[in-house]
């Protein structure tokens, strides 16, 4: 079961777990004045730096230390820490693709209670509830979907760059997105592909399906759900049309791809805006945001959890609650672009009317709150994050010419089936 899987991960990473113990597990207590250091373990930019400063000013005895890893390493390390009961931070972020897996070992996390249930989108709250009703995570953000694109690269390729025109060009679906990509490729600036990589594009496409990798009974349906294969075929079509920069999301090469202008579009849930700002500083004002092909869908969103193994559980609970409170979620959206999971905020003027100069003053508040209101959540089972990575790897093999689409699909299905064991 889940503990067995965690144990296998731990066995493969014992050295890493021992090395991390010293810098994990709840921080340190100061020798003078009883100061408490809280470690916060994240993946990517959650927009918390200014909030940490504010919290520390209001709580002089608290010191906050953030550590950040890439998406897969972060969740792999967390599984190891839970399996070995050692090394976890006081607060651990968990992506929506992994929250069901953590929910199955909910006894490893502090129950955060039900006091805030009425604040949240119902599906967001439910996703982090254990079977016995314990709440293991405060929702930070939801994804929603749009497409972020480089206006200047579109113009250089002879395409319309106005966001309304771009949105209209692919409004009917992903086939129109591919057609526009083919037009782009014919006159694209040298060294520039239409999108970043097959794995990221796939996440957006499958994120629009009513059913993804699991049915409601926690049965993996990757092989039997036709929409999973249809999304695969669509992405392969785009790859074979030479539209992909063949980059893996969150890799160093992907980060460099922003800085070097190696792709013109990217599937863009709200949280992606922070990544773009971090990696593409030289292109401020040249990025823009258009509606996603076909409308609707979700990719990502996260939670803050408090592992029981921490030394400062009560202080960690208070910090996690404060970071995810409505006022702080509002600040994170206006500064970093992470869309709140508290719907009462969506009609607030500072959010609904927000425009972002980095993205050519795109009305990001309107775009992403509209997406959130229209969002129909897709059920995420225990290994959804691992399945997502497995499919990404399969598409990467196609991009690299290592396997045909059919060969890689068969291996991917086999690899997914092993995850269920």
C-alpha positions in Angstrom: 0.0 0.0 0.0 1.1 3.6 0.4 3.4 3.0 3.3 5.1 0.2 1.3 5.6 2.6 -1.6 7.0 5.2 0.7 9.3 2.6 2.2 10.6 1.7 -1.2 11.3 5.4 -1.9 13.1 5.7 1.5 15.2 2.6 0.9 16.5 4.2 -2.4 17.2 7.5 -0.7 18.5 6.7 2.8 21.7 8.7 2.3 19.7 11.7 1.1 17.3 11.5 4.1 20.2 11.4 6.6 21.8 14.4 4.9 18.6 16.4 5.0 17.8 15.6 8.6 20.1 18.3 9.9 18.3 21.0 7.9 14.8 19.7 8.1 12.7 18.5 11.0 11.3 21.6 12.5 14.1 24.1 12.6 16.1 25.1 15.7 15.4 26.9 19.0 17.6 29.8 19.8 19.7 29.7 23.0 18.8 33.2 24.1 15.2 34.4 24.2 13.5 31.2 23.0 13.5 32.1 19.3 11.9 29.6 17.0 13.1 28.9 13.4 10.4 27.5 11.1 11.5 25.8 8.0 9.2 26.1 5.0 9.8 23.7 2.1 8.4 24.7 -1.3 8.8 24.0 -5.0 8.9 27.2 -7.1 8.0 30.7 -6.2 5.0 31.0 -3.9 5.3 34.7 -3.5 6.0 34.6 0.2 9.2 36.6 0.7 7.5 39.9 1.7 4.9 38.0 3.8 7.7 36.3 5.7 9.2 39.8 6.6 5.8 41.0 7.8 5.1 37.9 9.9 8.6 38.1 11.5 8.0 41.7 12.3 4.7 40.9 14.0 6.2 37.8 15.7 9.7 38.8 16.9 10.3 35.3 18.3 9.8 33.6 14.9 12.4 33.2 12.2 11.4 31.8 8.9 13.7 29.9 6.6 12.6 28.8 3.1 14.1 26.0 1.1 13.0 25.4 -2.5 13.5 22.4 -4.7 12.3 21.5 -8.2 8.8 19.9 -8.4 9.7 16.2 -8.6 12.6 16.4 -6.1 10.5 18.2 -3.6 7.7 15.6 -3.6 10.2 12.7 -3.7 12.0 14.1 -0.7 8.8 14.6 1.2 7.8 10.9 0.6 11.2 9.9 1.9 10.9 12.1 5.0 7.5 10.6 5.8 8.7 7.1 5.3 11.7 7.6 7.6 9.9 10.0 10.0 12.8 12.3 9.7 13.9 15.4 7.8 10.6 17.1 6.9 10.3 20.8 7.2 7.8 22.4 9.6 5.6 23.4 6.7 5.6 21.3 3.5 4.0 22.4 0.3 2.1 19.7 -1.7 0.9 20.1 -5.3 -2.6 19.0 -6.2 -1.2 16.1 -8.1 0.3 14.7 -4.9 -2.3 15.7 -2.3 -4.3 12.5 -2.6 -1.1 10.4 -2.0 -0.4 12.4 1.1 -4.0 12.2 2.1 -3.6 8.4 2.3 -0.9 8.8 5.0 -2.9 11.6 6.7 -1.8 10.3 10.1 1.6 11.7 9.3 0.2 15.3 9.2 -1.4 17.6 11.7 -5.2 17.9 11.5 -5.8 21.6 10.7 -9.4 21.5 11.7 -12.6 22.6 10.0 -12.8 26.2 11.0 -12.0 27.6 7.6 -14.1 25.2 5.4 -16.6 28.0 4.5 -13.8 30.1 3.0 -12.6 27.7 0.3 -13.8 26.5 -3.0 -15.7 23.3 -2.0 -13.6 21.0 -4.2 -10.4 22.5 -3.0 -11.3 21.9 0.6 -12.5 18.3 -0.1 -9.3 17.3 -2.0 -7.1 17.5 1.2 -9.6 15.8 3.5 -8.7 12.3 4.7 -11.3 9.5 4.7 -11.9 10.1 8.4 -12.5 13.8 7.9 -9.1 15.3 9.0 -7.9 18.3 7.1 -4.2 17.9 6.2 -3.6 21.0 4.0 -4.6 24.7 3.7 -5.2 25.4 0.0 -2.9 28.1 -1.3 -3.9 28.6 -5.0 -5.7 27.1 -7.9 -4.5 26.9 -11.4 -7.0 27.8 -14.0 -5.7 28.0 -17.5 -4.6 30.5 -20.1 -1.8 30.8 -22.7 1.1 33.1 -22.1 2.8 34.2 -25.2 5.6 36.5 -26.6 4.0 39.3 -28.5 7.2 40.4 -30.2 7.9 36.8 -31.5 4.4 36.6 -32.9 5.0 39.9 -34.7 8.3 38.8 -36.0 6.6 35.7 -37.4 3.9 37.8 -39.1 1.1 36.7 -36.8 -1.4 39.0 -35.0 -0.2 39.8 -31.5 -3.2 41.5 -30.0 -4.5 39.3 -27.2 -8.1 39.3 -28.3 -7.1 38.3 -31.9 -4.8 35.6 -30.5 -7.6 34.3 -28.2 -10.0 34.2 -31.1 -7.6 32.4 -33.4 -7.6 29.3 -31.3 -10.8 29.7 -29.4 -12.4 26.6 -30.9 -9.8 24.2 -29.7 -6.2 22.8 -29.7 -6.3 22.0 -33.4 -6.4 25.7 -34.1 -3.5 26.2 -31.7 -1.5 23.7 -33.7 -2.5 25.4 -36.9 -1.3 28.8 -35.6 1.9 27.1 -34.5 2.5 25.8 -38.0 2.1 29.4 -39.3 4.4 30.7 -36.7 7.1 28.0 -37.5 7.2 29.0 -41.2 8.5 32.5 -40.3 9.7 32.0 -36.7 12.9 33.8 -35.5 15.8 31.4 -35.6 16.1 29.2 -32.6 12.5 29.8 -31.5 9.8 27.0 -31.2 6.1 27.5 -30.8 5.8 26.0 -27.3 8.2 24.8 -24.5 7.7 21.1 -24.4 5.2 18.2 -24.8 4.8 17.4 -21.1 3.6 20.9 -20.1 1.3 21.2 -23.1 -0.2 17.8 -22.2 -1.0 18.9 -18.7 -3.1 21.7 -20.1 -4.9 19.5 -22.6 -5.8 16.7 -20.2 -6.7 19.3 -17.6 -9.7 20.1 -19.6 -11.1 16.6 -19.6 -13.9 15.7 -17.2 -12.0 12.5 -16.2 -8.2 12.3 -16.2 -6.0 9.6 -14.8 -8.5 8.3 -12.2 -12.1 7.5 -11.8 -13.9 8.4 -8.5 -13.1 4.9 -7.1 -9.4 5.6 -7.3 -9.0 3.2 -10.2 -6.3 4.3 -12.7 -7.9 4.7 -16.1 -5.0 5.9 -18.2 -5.3 2.9 -20.6 -9.1 2.8 -20.7 -10.0 6.6 -20.7 -10.0 7.6 -24.4 -9.4 11.2 -23.5 -6.0 10.4 -22.0 -4.8 8.9 -25.4 -6.5 11.6 -27.4 -4.6 14.2 -25.5 -1.4 12.2 -26.1 -2.1 12.0 -29.8 -2.8 15.8 -30.0 0.5 16.6 -28.3 2.4 14.1 -30.5 0.9 15.8 -33.6 2.3 19.1 -32.3 5.7 17.5 -31.7 5.8 16.0 -35.1 5.0 19.4 -36.7 8.3 20.6 -35.1 6.5 23.0 -32.8 8.2 21.9 -29.5 11.4 23.3 -28.0 11.7 19.8 -26.4 12.1 21.2 -22.9 11.0 19.6 -19.6 9.1 21.9 -17.3 11.1 23.2 -14.3 14.4 21.8 -15.6 17.5 24.1 -15.8 17.2 23.9 -19.6 13.6 25.1 -19.4 14.6 28.0 -17.2 17.2 28.9 -19.7 14.7 28.6 -22.4 12.8 31.6 -21.1 16.0 33.7 -20.9 17.0 32.8 -24.4 13.6 33.2 -26.0 13.4 29.5 -27.1 9.6 29.4 -27.3 6.8 31.7 -28.0 3.9 30.2 -26.0 3.4 28.3 -22.9 0.4 26.7 -21.2 -0.2 29.2 -18.4 -2.1 28.5 -15.2 -2.0 31.5 -12.9 1.0 30.3 -11.0 3.1 30.1 -14.2 3.2 33.9 -14.3 5.6 33.9 -11.3 7.9 31.4 -13.0 7.9 33.5 -16.2 8.7 36.7 -14.2 11.6 34.9 -12.4 13.1 33.5 -15.6 12.4 36.0 -18.3 13.1 39.4 -16.6 14.7 40.8 -19.8 11.4 40.4 -21.6 9.1 42.3 -19.3 6.3 43.9 -21.3 6.8 41.5 -24.3 4.8 38.7 -22.7 1.0 38.7 -22.9 -1.9 36.5 -21.8 -4.6 35.0 -24.0 -7.5 32.7 -23.4 -6.8 29.0 -23.4 -7.9 27.0 -26.5 -11.3 25.4 -25.9 -11.9 27.3 -22.6 -11.9 26.0 -19.0 -9.6 23.5 -17.4 -7.2 23.4 -14.5 -3.5 22.6 -14.0 -2.0 22.6 -10.6 -2.6 24.5 -7.4 -1.0 23.7 -4.0 -1.5 23.2 -0.3 0.5 23.9 2.9 0.8 20.9 5.2 2.3 20.6 8.7 4.0 17.2 9.3 3.7 15.8 12.8 7.4 15.1 13.0 8.2 18.8 13.3 9.5 20.3 16.6 7.3 23.4 16.4 4.0 22.1 15.3 1.8 24.8 16.9 3.9 27.7 15.6 3.9 26.0 12.1 0.1 25.7 12.2 -0.3 29.4 12.9 2.1 30.4 10.1 0.5 28.1 7.6 -3.0 29.5 8.5 -1.7 33.1 8.2 0.1 32.5 4.9 -3.1 31.1 3.4 -5.6 33.6 5.0 -7.7 35.7 2.6 -5.6 38.9 3.1 -2.4 37.1 2.3 -3.8 35.1 -0.7 -4.9 38.5 -2.1 -1.4 39.9 -1.7 0.2 36.9 -3.3 -2.0 37.3 -6.4 -1.4 41.0 -6.8 2.4 40.5 -6.4 3.1 37.1 -7.8 0.0 36.0 -9.7 -1.0 32.9 -7.8 -4.8 32.7 -8.0 -6.5 32.4 -4.6 -8.5 29.4 -3.7 -10.9 31.6 -1.7 -13.7 32.6 -4.1 -14.9 35.6 -2.0 -11.8 37.4 -3.2 -12.6 37.0 -6.9 -14.9 40.1 -7.1 -12.6 42.3 -5.0 -11.6 45.3 -7.1 -7.9 44.8 -6.4 -8.1 41.3 -7.8 -10.8 41.4 -10.5 -9.4 44.6 -12.1 -5.7 43.7 -11.7 -3.5 44.3 -14.8 0.1 43.2 -15.0 2.7 45.5 -16.7 5.0 42.5 -17.2 2.4 40.9 -19.4 1.7 44.1 -21.4 -1.0 45.2 -18.9 -3.0 42.1 -19.6 -6.2 42.0 -17.4 -4.9 39.0 -15.5 -7.5 39.5 -12.7 -10.4 39.1 -15.1 -8.7 36.3 -17.2 -7.9 34.1 -14.2 -10.9 34.7 -12.0 -13.2 34.0 -15.0 -11.3 30.8 -15.5 -11.6 29.9 -11.9 -15.4 30.5 -11.8 -15.8 28.3 -14.9 -13.5 25.6 -13.6 -14.9 22.0 -13.3 -12.4 20.1 -11.0 -11.0 16.9 -12.2 -10.6 14.1 -9.6 -7.0 13.4 -8.6 -6.1 10.0 -7.3 -3.2 8.9 -5.1 -0.5 8.7 -7.8 -1.7 11.5 -10.1 1.5 13.4 -9.8 3.6 10.4 -10.6 1.4 9.5 -13.5 1.8 13.0 -14.8 5.6 12.7 -14.7 5.5 9.3 -16.4 3.5 10.7 -19.3 5.8 13.6 -19.5 8.8 11.3 -19.8 7.0 9.3 -22.5 6.4 12.4 -24.6 10.0 13.4 -24.0 11.1 10.1 -25.6 9.1 10.9 -28.6 10.5 14.5 -28.8 14.0 13.1 -28.5 13.4 10.6 -31.3 14.1 7.7 -29.0 10.7 6.0 -29.6 7.8 6.2 -31.9 4.5 7.5 -30.5 3.0 4.0 -30.3 6.2 2.5 -28.8 6.4 5.2 -26.1 2.7 5.0 -25.4 2.9 1.3 -24.7 5.9 1.8 -22.4 4.1 4.6 -20.7 1.0 2.5 -20.0 3.2 -0.3 -18.7 5.1 2.2 -16.4 1.8 3.6 -15.1 0.4 0.1 -14.4 3.5 -0.5 -12.2 2.7 2.6 -10.2 -0.5 1.0 -9.1 1.2 -2.1 -7.6 
